[in-house]
Amino acid sequence: MSYVVDLVIVSLMSAPSEPAARSAAHRAPRAGAPVSAPPSAAAAAAASAPPLARHPGTSERGRRPAADWRIRFGALSLIWGFSFLLIKVGTDAFAPFQVTFGRLLSGTAVLAIAMAVRRERVPRSLRTWGHLTVAAFFLNALPFSLFAYAETTIPSTLAGICNATSPLWGMALSIVALSEDRPTRRRVAGLGLGFLGVLTVLGAWQGFSGLDLSGTAMALLASLSYPIGWIYVRRTLAGTGSSTLALTGSQLFIGTLQLTLVTPLFTSAPDTFPLLPTLAVVALGALGTGLAVLLQYGLVEEVGPTTAQMVTYFIPVIATAAGVALLGEQLSWNTPVGAVIVLAGAFLTQSRTVPAAPPPADRP
């Protein structure tokens, strides 16, 4: 999920070389998943990752053409876009913390299998595990739970649009927290435009009438959590020596442990497991949190973060279409108009004024 996005941070966890680190200082930051992140923060992470691809048409090793990257790009957009619908279906039968726990459990299982197949080793440093614990909270446990709680009172379409604000939050926070991210007029204008779009989505001129403020606030806080986690990862986990997959899988494992401890404190075990909601939760984790990370990782290797981050702009569109078509959610005119303004602002915040190194790929 943007996402998803779910992102979730993937490439930043690899150690950049000194030349790559210097070039990263000139690249605009950019949306999870987090590892797994709906969908949004993963793009933020990938955009500032070191170059991985030799050429947009080849893999990292430059041996085989990436002829099918567009198919996987479309699949990633659909998976993260439908994540908000799956959350909504899951919360119809399960408590929000249960939805989050099931999501993390199934997502961790997918990455554990991938790690076993590739013979990846988990990090050995206690310091790394400590940083991963903080990252798991801000990129997985907290935003996943907030989105699940939010969708008990707001439509999945609104949750998907709130998720699209992650790059705006990331831009605002990076100005303060990351000395290499200098604001430009264009990016500041994008920030202002994006938040104008948020006010349009929420119908501020109507006094937010008919809007559940607590649910909307939780969805916006979930979107804010992703860039906080991304900045923390960027400061602490780059250069650990462990692979991206090992760090991501370990992070999801810790997130699952966090929910294992928290969930029993707020809810009792479910009496029944209705088929559709259960499948929705399993798919949310296995696809939106597990498979999506692997897809994102492959895209970054083949076409670079600059291209892959474009998935961010498809997520709210797909989330809105899915909510209206499959859940019968209603839209007023200001919701799609505001979403377009939000995405335009997010696009401007990611624009570059300095030529960057040959791009890698990108992603909630």
N, C-alpha and C positions, 0 to 999 in steps of 0.2 A: 504494500500500500504506500501511496505516496506518503499508501500508501504508504506503506505500504509504506513513504515511502519509503512501511515498509517498509529502508533503503535504508537507506539504510546505509551509508557510511562505508560501504564495502571496501572501496579502493584505498581510502585514506589509511586503513589499518596496515597497509604495506609500507615498508621503509623506503622513502624516497632517497635517491642519491643527492649529493650536494648540488649538482647542476639542476636537477629537477626541483629541488627545494627552492632554488633561487628563481626559477621560472614560475613556480607556483605563487610567488609573491606578486606577480603581475597578472595572475588570473583571477577573475571574479569568483567569489565563493559560490557554492551551490551543490534538495530535500531532502531519518526514520526513523535504512532503513535501516535507516538504521538498519542498521541491518534490519531489513524488513520494514520496513517502513512503509504505510500506506504509503503510503504512498507519498512524498514531498521531500524529506530530508536526504534521502538517498541521492537525489540529484545534486544537492549542495555538496555532498561529500565527493561525489564522482567528479564534479566540475573542477575541484581543486586537487585532484589526484595527479600523480606524476604520469607522464606519457607512457602508455603501455603498448600501443600498436605502432608497427613500423609504417603502416599506410592504412587509410580507411578501408581498403579492400582486402586486407590480409589479417591473419591472426597474429598473436604476439610473436610467434616464432617465424612468421612470414612464410609459412610452408603451404597453407591451404587458403583458398578464397573464402571470404565470408559471404557466400552467395545467399544464405538464408537468414541473414541478420534482420531483415525487414519483417520476416514472419515472426521471429522471436520478439522483435520490438512490438509488433501488434499484439502478440500473446501476453506480453508483460503489461501493456496498457489495459487490456481486457481484464486480466487477473486483478490488478490493483484497482481498476475502476469498479469491478463487481464486489470488491471487498466490503464496501459499505452496505450493499444489499445483503451480503452474507451475515454481517454483524446484526442487521435488523432482524433477519429471520432467526438467528441464534438467540437473540434476547427475547423472542416471543415465548420461549420455553425454558430458558436458563437465566440465572442471575448474571449480571455483567461480569463479575469476577470469574464465574464459571466459564463464560465465553472466552475470556482472556486466557484462563488457564488451559482450556482445551486447544486454543489457537497456538499457544507457545509450545505445548506438549507435542502436538502433531508437527509443527514447524521444526522443532528440535530433532524429532525422529528423522525427518527428511535429510537434514544436514548431517546428522550422525551417520546415516547410510552413505552419503556422499563422501564424508571424511574417511570412512572405512574403505570405500572403494579406491580412493586416491591415496590411502595410507598416510593420512595427515595426522600429526601429533598435536595434542593439546599443549598450550603454553605451560612451561614449568616454573616460571617466576611467580612468586606470591605477589609481588608488586603488580605484575600484569593482571593477575586475577582480581586484585583489589580495584584496579582501574576498570576492568570489565564489569565488576559489580555495579559501579556507578553508571557506566554506559548502559547496562541492561535496564536499569531503573528508568533513565530518561529516554531511552530509545525504544523500549519494549514494554515493560511492566506498566509504567505510568500512562503513556499515550494510548496504548491499547485499552487499558481499563477506562480511561476518560471517554474515549470514543464509544465504548460499549455502554457506559452509563448515559452518555449524551443521547444515544439513539433510542433510549427508552422513552424519551420525551420529544425528540425532534426528528424530522424526516431524514432518511438516508441521503437525499439530495443535498440538504443543507450541510450535513456532516462532510460530504465529499467536497463541497465548495469551501468550507472552513479549513479543510486539510490543505487546500491550494494556497493558503496564506503562509505556509511554512517558509518559503523563500523570502517573504517580506519580513517576517520575524528574524530570519537568519541574517538578512541584510542589516537590520537595525542593531542586532546584537554584535555582529562582526565589527561594526564601526567602533564599538566600545572595547570588545575583547580581543580583537586580532589587529595588531599594529600594522600588518602588511596590507590590510584591506582599507584603502583610502577611498572615501566617498567622492563621487563625481556628481556633477549637476544632473546628468542623465539618470544615474542610479537613485539619487535623492528624489528626483521627480517621479521615478518609478515607485518608490516607497510611498510617497504621498498619494499617487494615483491608485495604488493597490489598496490602501486603507480607505480611500474614497469609495472604491468598489465594495469593500466590506460593509460600509455604512449603507450603500445602495441595496445590497443583498438583505440586510437586516431591516430595511425600511425605516431609517432613522427619522425621516420627516413625518412619519406617522406615530412617532413616540414608541416604536417597536411593538405596536399593538398586535396581538395574536401570536406573539413570539414567546417561546419558553426561554426566558433569559438564562436560567441555570443550565439547561441543556446546551444552549448555544455557547455559553461561557466555557463549559467543559470541553466542547469541541475545539474552541479557539486555544484553550490552554494545552490541549493535546498537540495542536499544531506548533505551539510555542516550544513544547518539550523537545521536539526533534532537533531544532538548531542548537538548543542548549547542550544536548547530548553530543551533537556533531562537533561543536567547538571543544568540548571536553575531550573527545576522542582525538581530535586534531592535535591537541596540546599534549596528550599523554600516551597514546598508543601507536603513533607513527614511529617506525623504527624499532619495534620490539623484536624483530627477527622471525616472528611467527607468520605463517601464511594468512592471507585474508580469510580463507575458508575456515581455518582452525580458530581464528579469533571470533569470527561470526558465529560459528557453531557453539563455541564456549560461551559466548555472550547470551545466546538464546537459552542455553542450558541453565545459566545463572538466573535469567529471567523466569524460567519455569520454576526453579527453586523458590524464588521470591513469591510467586503466586501460590505455590504449595503451602507456604507459611501463612499468607494473608487470607486466602479464600475461606478456610474454615472459621476464621474469626468473624466473618460478615455474613456467611450463609451456610446452610446445612446441605448435605449431599442431596442431589435430585432424586426424587422417587421414581421417575420414569425418564426414558430417553426417546422422545418422539423422533421418528425417522428423519423428517425433513430438517428440523433444527439441528439435530446431531450431525447430519451430513454437511450442513452449512458450516458448523464450527470446525469440523475436520478439514473441509475444503479451504476454509479461511486460513488455517494454519499450514496445511500441506502445500497448498498452492500459493496463497498470498504471502506467507511468511517463509516457507521453505523453498519451493521451486522458484519463486520470484527472485530470491537472492541469487540463486544459481544462474538464472537467465540474465540478471543484471550484471553479474560478474563476467559472464561470457561476452556481453555487449561491450563492456568497458575494455576488455582485452582486444576485441576485434575492431571496433569503430570509435572508441574513445568516449570520454565523459561528455564532451560538447554535443555530440549527436545523441547519445543515450539519454541525456537530461530532457530532451524534448518530450519524453513520455509523460513528464509532469503536466504538460498542457492538455493531454488527452484524458487524464484521470477524472477531473470533475465533469467533463462532458459525458463520459461513459457512465459515471455514477449517477448523474442526473437522468440520462436516458433510461438506465436500468430501473431507477426508483419510480419513474413515471410509468413506464411500460409494464413492468412486472409487479410492482407493489401498489400501483394506482395512486401514487402521491401527487398532490396538486401543486402547481406552480403559478405564482403570480408573475407579472411582467418583470418586476424588479429583480427577481432571482437570477434568471439567465443574463439579464443586462449587467447586473452587478458582478456576476461571475466572469463575464468577458473583460470588464474593467480590472478585476483582480488579476486575471491572467496577463493582461497587458502590462500592468504594473510589475508583476513578477518577472516578465520578460525583460523589462527595462533594467531591473535590479541586477540581472545576470549579464547585461551587455558589457563588452570590454572596449576600452579606449586604447589599450596597448596591445600590439600584436603578440599573440601567444605562441608557444611551441606547437609543433604538429599535434593535433588533438587526438585524445583517446576517446571514450563514450559515456552515456549517462542515463538516469532514471526518469512516494508519497513518496 
